[in-house]
Amino acid sequence: DLVSKICDRGVVLEHGNLRFDGPIKEAVKVIRGGD
């Protein structure tokens, strides 16, 4: 993924609440529904 090449870390928010904070590859999985 392009985002993995330019980011080290990802933060996922859901309805204003922190859902995930960590490595970008894991954040992408959370966003795609594979948490």
CHARMM-style PDB file with segment names, atoms N, HN, CA, C and O in Angstrom:
ATOM      1  N   ASP     1       0.821  -1.202   0.000  1.00  0.00      PROA
ATOM      2  CA  ASP     1       0.000   0.000   0.000  1.00  0.00      PROA
ATOM      3  C   ASP     1       0.856   1.252   0.000  1.00  0.00      PROA
ATOM      4  O   ASP     1       1.925   1.292   0.609  1.00  0.00      PROA
ATOM      5  N   LEU     2       0.378   2.258  -0.681  1.00  0.00      PROA
ATOM      6  HN  LEU     2      -0.490   2.226  -1.176  1.00  0.00      PROA
ATOM      7  CA  LEU     2       1.067   3.551  -0.697  1.00  0.00      PROA
ATOM      8  C   LEU     2       1.140   4.141   0.699  1.00  0.00      PROA
ATOM      9  O   LEU     2       2.171   4.687   1.090  1.00  0.00      PROA
ATOM     10  N   VAL     3       0.061   4.036   1.448  1.00  0.00      PROA
ATOM     11  HN  VAL     3      -0.777   3.592   1.130  1.00  0.00      PROA
ATOM     12  CA  VAL     3       0.051   4.621   2.792  1.00  0.00      PROA
ATOM     13  C   VAL     3       1.132   3.988   3.667  1.00  0.00      PROA
ATOM     14  O   VAL     3       1.702   4.670   4.519  1.00  0.00      PROA
ATOM     15  N   SER     4       1.423   2.723   3.482  1.00  0.00      PROA
ATOM     16  HN  SER     4       0.960   2.169   2.790  1.00  0.00      PROA
ATOM     17  CA  SER     4       2.464   2.053   4.262  1.00  0.00      PROA
ATOM     18  C   SER     4       3.852   2.567   3.920  1.00  0.00      PROA
ATOM     19  O   SER     4       4.772   2.476   4.733  1.00  0.00      PROA
ATOM     20  N   LYS     5       4.001   3.101   2.731  1.00  0.00      PROA
ATOM     21  HN  LYS     5       3.254   3.175   2.071  1.00  0.00      PROA
ATOM     22  CA  LYS     5       5.297   3.637   2.309  1.00  0.00      PROA
ATOM     23  C   LYS     5       5.550   5.028   2.862  1.00  0.00      PROA
ATOM     24  O   LYS     5       6.702   5.436   3.012  1.00  0.00      PROA
ATOM     25  N   ILE     6       4.481   5.763   3.169  1.00  0.00      PROA
ATOM     26  HN  ILE     6       3.545   5.431   3.048  1.00  0.00      PROA
ATOM     27  CA  ILE     6       4.676   7.141   3.631  1.00  0.00      PROA
ATOM     28  C   ILE     6       4.359   7.341   5.109  1.00  0.00      PROA
ATOM     29  O   ILE     6       4.637   8.407   5.659  1.00  0.00      PROA
ATOM     30  N   CYS     7       3.779   6.329   5.763  1.00  0.00      PROA
ATOM     31  HN  CYS     7       3.553   5.463   5.317  1.00  0.00      PROA
ATOM     32  CA  CYS     7       3.412   6.449   7.183  1.00  0.00      PROA
ATOM     33  C   CYS     7       3.977   5.275   7.977  1.00  0.00      PROA
ATOM     34  O   CYS     7       4.045   4.151   7.480  1.00  0.00      PROA
ATOM     35  N   ASP     8       4.380   5.548   9.211  1.00  0.00      PROA
ATOM     36  HN  ASP     8       4.325   6.461   9.615  1.00  0.00      PROA
ATOM     37  CA  ASP     8       4.843   4.492  10.113  1.00  0.00      PROA
ATOM     38  C   ASP     8       3.737   4.052  11.063  1.00  0.00      PROA
ATOM     39  O   ASP     8       3.716   2.914  11.532  1.00  0.00      PROA
ATOM     40  N   ARG     9       2.836   4.960  11.332  1.00  0.00      PROA
ATOM     41  HN  ARG     9       2.854   5.884  10.951  1.00  0.00      PROA
ATOM     42  CA  ARG     9       1.844   4.747  12.377  1.00  0.00      PROA
ATOM     43  C   ARG     9       0.476   5.199  11.895  1.00  0.00      PROA
ATOM     44  O   ARG     9       0.362   6.132  11.099  1.00  0.00      PROA
ATOM     45  N   GLY    10      -0.557   4.531  12.382  1.00  0.00      PROA
ATOM     46  HN  GLY    10      -0.464   3.774  13.028  1.00  0.00      PROA
ATOM     47  CA  GLY    10      -1.911   4.901  12.004  1.00  0.00      PROA
ATOM     48  C   GLY    10      -2.806   5.051  13.213  1.00  0.00      PROA
ATOM     49  O   GLY    10      -2.649   4.354  14.216  1.00  0.00      PROA
ATOM     50  N   VAL    11      -3.741   5.967  13.104  1.00  0.00      PROA
ATOM     51  HN  VAL    11      -3.868   6.534  12.290  1.00  0.00      PROA
ATOM     52  CA  VAL    11      -4.743   6.186  14.141  1.00  0.00      PROA
ATOM     53  C   VAL    11      -6.105   6.081  13.468  1.00  0.00      PROA
ATOM     54  O   VAL    11      -6.359   6.742  12.461  1.00  0.00      PROA
ATOM     55  N   VAL    12      -6.971   5.255  14.021  1.00  0.00      PROA
ATOM     56  HN  VAL    12      -6.764   4.717  14.839  1.00  0.00      PROA
ATOM     57  CA  VAL    12      -8.310   5.074  13.475  1.00  0.00      PROA
ATOM     58  C   VAL    12      -9.306   5.590  14.507  1.00  0.00      PROA
ATOM     59  O   VAL    12      -9.308   5.161  15.661  1.00  0.00      PROA
ATOM     60  N   LEU    13     -10.146   6.510  14.072  1.00  0.00      PROA
ATOM     61  HN  LEU    13     -10.144   6.859  13.135  1.00  0.00      PROA
ATOM     62  CA  LEU    13     -11.195   7.049  14.932  1.00  0.00      PROA
ATOM     63  C   LEU    13     -12.541   6.537  14.449  1.00  0.00      PROA
ATOM     64  O   LEU    13     -12.763   6.380  13.249  1.00  0.00      PROA
ATOM     65  N   GLU    14     -13.436   6.280  15.391  1.00  0.00      PROA
ATOM     66  HN  GLU    14     -13.256   6.407  16.367  1.00  0.00      PROA
ATOM     67  CA  GLU    14     -14.792   5.856  15.054  1.00  0.00      PROA
ATOM     68  C   GLU    14     -15.755   6.673  15.899  1.00  0.00      PROA
ATOM     69  O   GLU    14     -15.775   6.554  17.124  1.00  0.00      PROA
ATOM     70  N   HSD    15     -16.546   7.496  15.244  1.00  0.00      PROA
ATOM     71  HN  HSD    15     -16.530   7.593  14.248  1.00  0.00      PROA
ATOM     72  CA  HSD    15     -17.487   8.385  15.929  1.00  0.00      PROA
ATOM     73  C   HSD    15     -16.777   9.245  16.973  1.00  0.00      PROA
ATOM     74  O   HSD    15     -17.308   9.497  18.055  1.00  0.00      PROA
ATOM     75  N   GLY    16     -15.571   9.690  16.629  1.00  0.00      PROA
ATOM     76  HN  GLY    16     -15.140   9.486  15.750  1.00  0.00      PROA
ATOM     77  CA  GLY    16     -14.809  10.560  17.516  1.00  0.00      PROA
ATOM     78  C   GLY    16     -14.044   9.853  18.616  1.00  0.00      PROA
ATOM     79  O   GLY    16     -13.358  10.497  19.409  1.00  0.00      PROA
ATOM     80  N   ASN    17     -14.155   8.535  18.673  1.00  0.00      PROA
ATOM     81  HN  ASN    17     -14.713   8.012  18.028  1.00  0.00      PROA
ATOM     82  CA  ASN    17     -13.453   7.756  19.695  1.00  0.00      PROA
ATOM     83  C   ASN    17     -12.292   6.994  19.075  1.00  0.00      PROA
ATOM     84  O   ASN    17     -12.376   6.530  17.938  1.00  0.00      PROA
ATOM     85  N   LEU    18     -11.216   6.871  19.830  1.00  0.00      PROA
ATOM     86  HN  LEU    18     -11.149   7.248  20.753  1.00  0.00      PROA
ATOM     87  CA  LEU    18     -10.052   6.137  19.363  1.00  0.00      PROA
ATOM     88  C   LEU    18     -10.390   4.658  19.258  1.00  0.00      PROA
ATOM     89  O   LEU    18     -10.787   4.026  20.237  1.00  0.00      PROA
ATOM     90  N   ARG    19     -10.229   4.124  18.068  1.00  0.00      PROA
ATOM     91  HN  ARG    19      -9.907   4.637  17.273  1.00  0.00      PROA
ATOM     92  CA  ARG    19     -10.474   2.694  17.866  1.00  0.00      PROA
ATOM     93  C   ARG    19      -9.160   1.929  17.787  1.00  0.00      PROA
ATOM     94  O   ARG    19      -9.071   0.791  18.247  1.00  0.00      PROA
ATOM     95  N   PHE    20      -8.135   2.556  17.202  1.00  0.00      PROA
ATOM     96  HN  PHE    20      -8.207   3.481  16.828  1.00  0.00      PROA
ATOM     97  CA  PHE    20      -6.841   1.897  17.064  1.00  0.00      PROA
ATOM     98  C   PHE    20      -5.758   2.943  16.961  1.00  0.00      PROA
ATOM     99  O   PHE    20      -5.959   3.998  16.358  1.00  0.00      PROA
ATOM    100  N   ASP    21      -4.599   2.654  17.555  1.00  0.00      PROA
ATOM    101  HN  ASP    21      -4.436   1.798  18.045  1.00  0.00      PROA
ATOM    102  CA  ASP    21      -3.419   3.509  17.487  1.00  0.00      PROA
ATOM    103  C   ASP    21      -2.216   2.584  17.484  1.00  0.00      PROA
ATOM    104  O   ASP    21      -1.919   1.938  18.488  1.00  0.00      PROA
ATOM    105  N   GLY    22      -1.519   2.520  16.349  1.00  0.00      PROA
ATOM    106  HN  GLY    22      -1.759   3.045  15.532  1.00  0.00      PROA
ATOM    107  CA  GLY    22      -0.372   1.619  16.281  1.00  0.00      PROA
ATOM    108  C   GLY    22       0.222   1.558  14.892  1.00  0.00      PROA
ATOM    109  O   GLY    22       0.088   2.499  14.110  1.00  0.00      PROA
ATOM    110  N   PRO    23       0.879   0.452  14.582  1.00  0.00      PROA
ATOM    111  CA  PRO    23       1.549   0.295  13.291  1.00  0.00      PROA
ATOM    112  C   PRO    23       0.577   0.468  12.121  1.00  0.00      PROA
ATOM    113  O   PRO    23      -0.570   0.026  12.180  1.00  0.00      PROA
ATOM    114  N   ILE    24       1.051   1.111  11.074  1.00  0.00      PROA
ATOM    115  HN  ILE    24       1.983   1.470  11.026  1.00  0.00      PROA
ATOM    116  CA  ILE    24       0.186   1.447   9.937  1.00  0.00      PROA
ATOM    117  C   ILE    24      -0.435   0.212   9.294  1.00  0.00      PROA
ATOM    118  O   ILE    24      -1.597   0.253   8.887  1.00  0.00      PROA
ATOM    119  N   LYS    25       0.305  -0.872   9.195  1.00  0.00      PROA
ATOM    120  HN  LYS    25       1.249  -0.906   9.525  1.00  0.00      PROA
ATOM    121  CA  LYS    25      -0.262  -2.068   8.556  1.00  0.00      PROA
ATOM    122  C   LYS    25      -1.447  -2.609   9.349  1.00  0.00      PROA
ATOM    123  O   LYS    25      -2.423  -3.084   8.769  1.00  0.00      PROA
ATOM    124  N   GLU    26      -1.361  -2.535  10.661  1.00  0.00      PROA
ATOM    125  HN  GLU    26      -0.568  -2.149  11.133  1.00  0.00      PROA
ATOM    126  CA  GLU    26      -2.481  -2.971  11.499  1.00  0.00      PROA
ATOM    127  C   GLU    26      -3.647  -1.994  11.392  1.00  0.00      PROA
ATOM    128  O   GLU    26      -4.806  -2.408  11.382  1.00  0.00      PROA
ATOM    129  N   ALA    27      -3.346  -0.704  11.312  1.00  0.00      PROA
ATOM    130  HN  ALA    27      -2.404  -0.368  11.321  1.00  0.00      PROA
ATOM    131  CA  ALA    27      -4.401   0.307  11.175  1.00  0.00      PROA
ATOM    132  C   ALA    27      -5.177   0.098   9.881  1.00  0.00      PROA
ATOM    133  O   ALA    27      -6.401   0.224   9.861  1.00  0.00      PROA
ATOM    134  N   VAL    28      -4.475  -0.220   8.810  1.00  0.00      PROA
ATOM    135  HN  VAL    28      -3.480  -0.323   8.826  1.00  0.00      PROA
ATOM    136  CA  VAL    28      -5.141  -0.476   7.529  1.00  0.00      PROA
ATOM    137  C   VAL    28      -6.064  -1.685   7.654  1.00  0.00      PROA
ATOM    138  O   VAL    28      -7.166  -1.682   7.105  1.00  0.00      PROA
ATOM    139  N   LYS    29      -5.628  -2.711   8.366  1.00  0.00      PROA
ATOM    140  HN  LYS    29      -4.733  -2.714   8.812  1.00  0.00      PROA
ATOM    141  CA  LYS    29      -6.486  -3.888   8.580  1.00  0.00      PROA
ATOM    142  C   LYS    29      -7.756  -3.509   9.330  1.00  0.00      PROA
ATOM    143  O   LYS    29      -8.846  -3.974   8.997  1.00  0.00      PROA
ATOM    144  N   VAL    30      -7.608  -2.658  10.348  1.00  0.00      PROA
ATOM    145  HN  VAL    30      -6.723  -2.280  10.619  1.00  0.00      PROA
ATOM    146  CA  VAL    30      -8.771  -2.219  11.123  1.00  0.00      PROA
ATOM    147  C   VAL    30      -9.738  -1.462  10.222  1.00  0.00      PROA
ATOM    148  O   VAL    30     -10.945  -1.697  10.263  1.00  0.00      PROA
ATOM    149  N   ILE    31      -9.208  -0.555   9.412  1.00  0.00      PROA
ATOM    150  HN  ILE    31      -8.227  -0.364   9.379  1.00  0.00      PROA
ATOM    151  CA  ILE    31     -10.048   0.237   8.510  1.00  0.00      PROA
ATOM    152  C   ILE    31     -10.786  -0.668   7.526  1.00  0.00      PROA
ATOM    153  O   ILE    31     -11.953  -0.432   7.212  1.00  0.00      PROA
ATOM    154  N   ARG    32     -10.111  -1.685   7.050  1.00  0.00      PROA
ATOM    155  HN  ARG    32      -9.164  -1.876   7.305  1.00  0.00      PROA
ATOM    156  CA  ARG    32     -10.710  -2.593   6.062  1.00  0.00      PROA
ATOM    157  C   ARG    32     -11.607  -3.646   6.702  1.00  0.00      PROA
ATOM    158  O   ARG    32     -12.187  -4.475   6.000  1.00  0.00      PROA
ATOM    159  N   GLY    33     -11.726  -3.621   8.011  1.00  0.00      PROA
ATOM    160  HN  GLY    33     -11.255  -2.948   8.582  1.00  0.00      PROA
ATOM    161  CA  GLY    33     -12.633  -4.537   8.689  1.00  0.00      PROA
ATOM    162  C   GLY    33     -12.018  -5.844   9.113  1.00  0.00      PROA
ATOM    163  O   GLY    33     -12.738  -6.784   9.450  1.00  0.00      PROA
ATOM    164  N   GLY    34     -10.702  -5.927   9.106  1.00  0.00      PROA
ATOM    165  HN  GLY    34     -10.117  -5.163   8.832  1.00  0.00      PROA
ATOM    166  CA  GLY    34     -10.053  -7.173   9.484  1.00  0.00      PROA
ATOM    167  C   GLY    34      -9.457  -7.152  10.865  1.00  0.00      PROA
ATOM    168  O   GLY    34      -8.436  -7.792  11.116  1.00  0.00      PROA
ATOM    169  N   ASP    35     -10.092  -6.410  11.780  1.00  0.00      PROA
ATOM    170  HN  ASP    35     -10.922  -5.890  11.577  1.00  0.00      PROA
ATOM    171  CA  ASP    35      -9.546  -6.355  13.145  1.00  0.00      PROA
ATOM    172  C   ASP    35     -10.045  -7.551  13.881  1.00  0.00      PROA
ATOM    173  OT1 ASP    35      -9.724  -7.732  15.056  1.00  0.00      PROA
TER     174      ASP     35
END
